[in-house]
Amino acid sequence: MCYLSLSISNFSSKPDKKFMAIYQRNFSAKTEKLNPWYVTGFSDAESSFQIHVSPRPANKLGWRVYARFDIYLDIKELSLLYLIQAYFNGIGSIVIDKKRNKASFNVNKLEDFINQLIPHFNKYPLQSSKQIEYSLWQTCIELMVDKKHLTKDGLDKILSIKGALNKGLPENLTIEFPYIVPVEKPAFNQSSVNEPLNPYWVTGFSDGDSSFYISHKIKRSSIQATFKINLHEKEGPLLLRIKSFFGEVGNINTYAQGNSKCYIITKRSDLTNIIVHHFNKYPLVGNKLSSFNTWSNIITLMNSGEHLTPEGLSKIKLLIKRNDIVNENDD
């Protein structure tokens, strides 16, 4: 049996009944195990591996070193966060921020990193460039387990590693430790690039980073369904693998202004036979499932030609209005 931990911030002394109903419904959510590749896929999309160094005068070196693993989401994804926490046998805590309508799954204990997170991500490795961040983070965890962070040399080594992470060293640390040189980032594991992606990884990643949307071109009286995944340009190799997974359908577009690449599918037969088929077989778990169901229903209506009739078009507009699905209008 695992026990789930909950923390609520910005919580009034008399919490409103509506929020408590959401809390109770999600806290009692079924806790069957998620597929491990789903967890890795979703973590590739939404998680962060962090190393923090902050002043602590009471410590021998005057600094405190600690690590975190976070997944920070809209509060609508609370049920999914509970399922992820349950997958990891109840470690960490779920933190709810009512003011911002956000919730997060946080882990900060070394024993939980060693016993739960690291074994998982070593067995079911990250597939994006986040693998590099994880590798650096794991090295810091190992130094902390050996208590090297309590020595001057160990602290400097952790600062050098932190300097190579995405956000680098903050200004206060570059001032305090001007001699620190970031370590060279390890090379991305290119050996995995040609390996087919696990279908549960694809679903987990899509639960975080994909979009299902409908474009209603009023002037041309047309309806267009689209599936897309938009990522930073450094994830180009990953998008190629996702495209390969889906049978090479669709296109990958590059947007220089935003330093991004987008994998996009608009052909309705591909959406029906490949995308809808995949997510029916390997279902989404998060709140995006509702958007997919609406999107899939609209495609079914389009396949039967109902979007060409006033009645069918009204039905599609109603589905869009009642559900959380992106609608692009061309007025």
PLY file of the C-alpha trace (Angstrom):
ply
format ascii 1.0
element vertex 331
property float x
property float y
property float z
element edge 330
property int vertex1
property int vertex2
end_header
0.00 0.00 0.00
1.27 3.49 -0.80
0.34 6.71 0.94
-0.17 9.92 -1.01
0.95 13.25 0.40
-0.92 16.51 -0.27
-0.03 20.13 0.43
-2.31 23.07 -0.32
-1.04 26.64 -0.62
-3.09 29.87 -0.68
-5.75 27.91 1.18
-8.25 29.86 3.26
-9.23 28.85 6.77
-12.65 27.93 5.36
-12.01 26.22 2.03
-14.83 26.47 -0.49
-16.99 23.41 -1.04
-16.31 23.35 -4.78
-12.55 23.00 -4.28
-12.93 20.35 -1.60
-15.16 18.36 -3.96
-12.38 18.49 -6.59
-9.82 17.49 -3.97
-11.84 14.56 -2.65
-12.69 13.33 -6.13
-9.06 13.37 -7.22
-7.67 12.02 -3.95
-9.92 8.98 -4.29
-9.03 8.55 -7.97
-8.26 4.98 -8.97
-4.58 4.28 -8.48
-3.92 1.47 -10.93
-0.34 1.52 -12.17
0.41 3.64 -15.17
2.48 2.03 -17.90
6.15 2.85 -17.15
6.79 4.07 -20.69
3.80 6.42 -20.36
5.41 7.88 -17.23
8.70 8.44 -19.07
6.94 9.95 -22.08
4.97 12.37 -19.93
8.13 13.22 -17.96
9.94 13.95 -21.24
7.21 16.50 -21.91
6.46 18.00 -18.50
9.04 17.19 -15.82
12.11 19.05 -14.61
15.25 17.80 -12.87
16.68 20.53 -10.66
19.73 21.17 -8.53
19.57 24.08 -6.06
22.40 25.77 -4.15
21.31 28.39 -1.62
22.97 30.27 1.27
22.81 28.48 4.63
25.06 30.22 7.21
24.53 27.42 9.74
26.18 24.88 7.42
29.94 24.35 7.49
30.43 25.69 3.97
27.66 28.26 4.31
25.66 26.68 1.49
22.84 24.18 1.18
22.62 21.80 -1.77
19.38 20.00 -2.59
17.76 18.35 -5.59
14.19 18.29 -6.86
12.07 16.48 -9.38
8.94 18.42 -10.38
5.94 18.06 -12.63
4.01 21.35 -12.64
0.59 21.40 -14.32
-2.79 23.07 -14.49
-5.00 22.03 -11.59
-7.24 20.23 -14.10
-4.50 17.57 -14.24
-4.71 16.80 -10.52
-5.94 13.24 -11.10
-2.97 12.51 -13.35
-0.53 13.83 -10.75
-2.02 11.45 -8.18
-1.59 8.56 -10.61
2.06 9.49 -11.21
2.68 9.75 -7.48
1.02 6.36 -6.98
3.17 4.86 -9.76
6.23 5.92 -7.76
4.77 4.23 -4.65
3.54 7.39 -2.96
6.83 9.30 -2.72
6.96 13.07 -2.74
3.97 15.35 -2.36
1.21 16.92 -4.40
1.20 20.69 -3.95
-1.92 22.64 -4.92
-1.78 26.37 -5.55
-5.37 27.59 -5.59
-4.44 31.16 -6.41
-2.74 30.19 -9.69
-4.94 27.14 -10.37
-1.82 25.01 -10.55
-0.74 21.72 -9.02
2.59 19.94 -8.90
4.17 16.62 -7.98
7.39 17.29 -6.08
10.11 14.90 -4.90
13.10 16.15 -2.88
14.39 13.23 -0.76
17.62 11.50 -1.75
16.26 8.10 -0.76
13.31 8.57 -3.12
15.63 9.53 -5.96
17.79 6.47 -5.35
15.03 3.95 -4.71
12.32 5.13 -7.13
13.17 7.77 -9.74
16.66 6.76 -10.85
15.84 3.04 -11.23
12.80 4.00 -13.30
14.55 6.42 -15.66
17.53 4.10 -16.07
15.24 1.22 -17.07
12.84 3.35 -19.15
15.13 6.13 -20.39
14.07 9.57 -21.49
13.97 9.93 -25.27
14.27 13.70 -25.69
17.31 15.89 -25.06
16.09 15.98 -21.45
18.13 12.80 -21.16
21.21 15.06 -20.92
19.71 17.07 -18.06
18.81 13.85 -16.28
22.36 12.48 -16.67
23.86 15.62 -15.10
21.23 15.60 -12.35
21.93 11.94 -11.56
25.65 12.69 -11.22
24.82 15.37 -8.63
22.59 12.92 -6.75
25.42 10.41 -6.59
27.77 13.08 -5.21
25.19 14.02 -2.59
24.64 10.40 -1.57
28.40 10.15 -0.99
28.17 13.43 1.00
30.62 15.10 -1.37
28.40 18.20 -1.41
29.54 18.82 2.17
33.13 19.37 0.98
34.56 22.34 -0.89
35.66 20.23 -3.85
32.30 18.47 -4.00
30.37 21.75 -3.86
32.50 23.17 -6.68
31.89 20.06 -8.75
28.12 20.33 -8.25
28.22 24.02 -9.17
30.10 23.14 -12.37
27.42 20.59 -13.22
24.62 23.01 -12.35
26.24 25.54 -14.68
25.74 23.10 -17.56
22.03 22.62 -16.88
19.52 24.55 -18.98
19.19 27.58 -16.70
22.87 27.66 -15.75
24.11 29.39 -12.61
22.00 32.27 -11.28
23.67 35.64 -10.86
24.20 35.31 -7.11
26.19 32.09 -7.58
28.32 33.46 -10.44
29.25 36.36 -8.13
30.05 34.10 -5.17
31.88 31.50 -7.29
33.42 33.40 -10.24
35.98 30.64 -10.89
33.36 27.95 -11.66
33.49 26.64 -15.21
30.46 24.60 -16.38
31.26 21.00 -17.26
30.91 19.90 -20.84
27.48 18.48 -21.46
27.46 14.75 -22.16
26.61 13.81 -25.73
23.03 12.89 -26.48
22.63 9.12 -26.77
22.35 8.93 -30.55
22.26 5.12 -30.46
18.59 5.34 -29.50
17.66 7.61 -32.43
17.03 4.73 -34.82
15.12 2.66 -32.27
11.31 2.69 -32.63
9.49 4.56 -29.90
7.34 2.63 -27.46
3.62 3.36 -28.14
2.98 4.14 -24.47
5.87 6.64 -24.54
4.22 8.32 -27.54
0.92 8.57 -25.67
2.57 9.90 -22.52
4.55 12.49 -24.46
1.45 13.48 -26.43
-0.51 13.92 -23.19
1.99 16.65 -22.42
3.10 18.18 -25.70
0.58 17.49 -28.46
-2.44 19.47 -29.67
-5.73 18.32 -31.16
-7.48 21.22 -32.78
-10.19 22.16 -35.25
-9.91 25.07 -37.65
-13.18 26.57 -38.91
-12.56 28.66 -42.01
-15.75 30.69 -42.17
-15.03 32.46 -45.46
-14.44 29.12 -47.17
-17.07 27.26 -45.12
-14.52 24.55 -44.32
-13.57 22.50 -41.27
-9.98 21.30 -40.81
-8.82 18.83 -38.14
-5.15 18.89 -37.16
-2.78 16.96 -34.89
0.51 18.62 -34.05
3.51 18.51 -31.75
5.50 21.74 -31.47
8.97 21.59 -29.86
12.24 23.50 -29.64
14.39 23.02 -32.72
16.92 20.98 -30.72
14.28 18.22 -30.57
14.32 17.80 -34.36
15.66 14.21 -34.13
12.86 13.30 -31.74
10.21 14.68 -34.10
11.71 12.56 -36.88
11.32 9.49 -34.68
7.71 10.41 -33.86
7.00 10.88 -37.56
8.58 7.48 -38.25
6.43 5.93 -35.50
3.32 7.24 -37.24
4.35 5.76 -40.58
6.04 8.88 -41.99
2.73 10.69 -42.50
2.53 14.44 -42.02
5.25 17.08 -42.21
7.85 18.69 -39.97
7.95 22.46 -40.35
10.71 24.75 -39.07
9.92 28.18 -37.62
13.11 30.23 -37.39
11.50 33.10 -35.47
10.55 30.90 -32.53
13.45 28.45 -32.81
10.91 25.67 -33.05
9.91 22.72 -35.18
6.38 21.41 -35.56
5.22 17.94 -36.57
1.80 18.40 -38.14
-0.80 16.09 -39.68
-3.85 17.44 -41.48
-4.81 14.72 -43.97
-8.08 13.33 -42.66
-7.41 9.73 -43.73
-4.11 9.79 -41.79
-5.82 11.31 -38.76
-8.52 8.63 -38.89
-6.44 5.55 -39.69
-3.29 6.37 -37.73
-3.76 9.03 -35.04
-7.28 8.13 -33.88
-6.41 4.43 -34.11
-3.30 4.89 -31.96
-4.97 6.87 -29.18
-7.93 4.51 -29.10
-5.52 1.60 -28.58
-3.15 3.45 -26.22
-5.46 5.98 -24.50
-4.48 9.33 -23.13
-4.74 9.55 -19.34
-4.79 13.27 -18.57
-7.33 15.99 -19.13
-6.36 16.05 -22.82
-8.41 12.86 -23.26
-11.55 15.02 -23.29
-10.14 17.17 -26.10
-9.15 14.07 -28.06
-12.61 12.53 -27.70
-14.27 15.70 -28.99
-11.74 16.01 -31.82
-12.20 12.33 -32.74
-15.99 12.71 -32.76
-15.72 15.70 -35.10
-13.53 13.69 -37.47
-16.17 10.94 -37.45
-18.81 13.52 -38.39
-16.57 14.83 -41.16
-15.94 11.32 -42.50
-19.69 10.88 -42.88
-19.97 14.23 -44.66
-22.02 15.92 -41.96
-19.75 18.98 -41.93
-21.08 19.78 -45.40
-24.63 20.28 -44.12
-25.91 23.20 -41.99
-27.15 20.74 -39.37
-23.84 18.90 -39.19
-21.86 22.13 -39.08
-24.01 23.34 -36.19
-23.37 20.04 -34.39
-19.61 20.45 -34.82
-19.72 24.06 -33.57
-21.64 22.90 -30.51
-19.05 20.20 -29.79
-16.28 22.78 -30.02
-18.15 25.20 -27.76
-18.97 22.61 -25.08
-15.52 21.05 -24.89
-11.97 22.16 -24.28
-10.72 22.05 -27.85
-8.84 24.68 -29.83
-10.87 26.35 -32.56
-9.15 28.58 -35.08
-11.53 30.88 -36.94
-10.91 32.67 -40.20
-13.36 35.55 -40.18
0 1
1 2
2 3
3 4
4 5
5 6
6 7
7 8
8 9
9 10
10 11
11 12
12 13
13 14
14 15
15 16
16 17
17 18
18 19
19 20
20 21
21 22
22 23
23 24
24 25
25 26
26 27
27 28
28 29
29 30
30 31
31 32
32 33
33 34
34 35
35 36
36 37
37 38
38 39
39 40
40 41
41 42
42 43
43 44
44 45
45 46
46 47
47 48
48 49
49 50
50 51
51 52
52 53
53 54
54 55
55 56
56 57
57 58
58 59
59 60
60 61
61 62
62 63
63 64
64 65
65 66
66 67
67 68
68 69
69 70
70 71
71 72
72 73
73 74
74 75
75 76
76 77
77 78
78 79
79 80
80 81
81 82
82 83
83 84
84 85
85 86
86 87
87 88
88 89
89 90
90 91
91 92
92 93
93 94
94 95
95 96
96 97
97 98
98 99
99 100
100 101
101 102
102 103
103 104
104 105
105 106
106 107
107 108
108 109
109 110
110 111
111 112
112 113
113 114
114 115
115 116
116 117
117 118
118 119
119 120
120 121
121 122
122 123
123 124
124 125
125 126
126 127
127 128
128 129
129 130
130 131
131 132
132 133
133 134
134 135
135 136
136 137
137 138
138 139
139 140
140 141
141 142
142 143
143 144
144 145
145 146
146 147
147 148
148 149
149 150
150 151
151 152
152 153
153 154
154 155
155 156
156 157
157 158
158 159
159 160
160 161
161 162
162 163
163 164
164 165
165 166
166 167
167 168
168 169
169 170
170 171
171 172
172 173
173 174
174 175
175 176
176 177
177 178
178 179
179 180
180 181
181 182
182 183
183 184
184 185
185 186
186 187
187 188
188 189
189 190
190 191
191 192
192 193
193 194
194 195
195 196
196 197
197 198
198 199
199 200
200 201
201 202
202 203
203 204
204 205
205 206
206 207
207 208
208 209
209 210
210 211
211 212
212 213
213 214
214 215
215 216
216 217
217 218
218 219
219 220
220 221
221 222
222 223
223 224
224 225
225 226
226 227
227 228
228 229
229 230
230 231
231 232
232 233
233 234
234 235
235 236
236 237
237 238
238 239
239 240
240 241
241 242
242 243
243 244
244 245
245 246
246 247
247 248
248 249
249 250
250 251
251 252
252 253
253 254
254 255
255 256
256 257
257 258
258 259
259 260
260 261
261 262
262 263
263 264
264 265
265 266
266 267
267 268
268 269
269 270
270 271
271 272
272 273
273 274
274 275
275 276
276 277
277 278
278 279
279 280
280 281
281 282
282 283
283 284
284 285
285 286
286 287
287 288
288 289
289 290
290 291
291 292
292 293
293 294
294 295
295 296
296 297
297 298
298 299
299 300
300 301
301 302
302 303
303 304
304 305
305 306
306 307
307 308
308 309
309 310
310 311
311 312
312 313
313 314
314 315
315 316
316 317
317 318
318 319
319 320
320 321
321 322
322 323
323 324
324 325
325 326
326 327
327 328
328 329
329 330
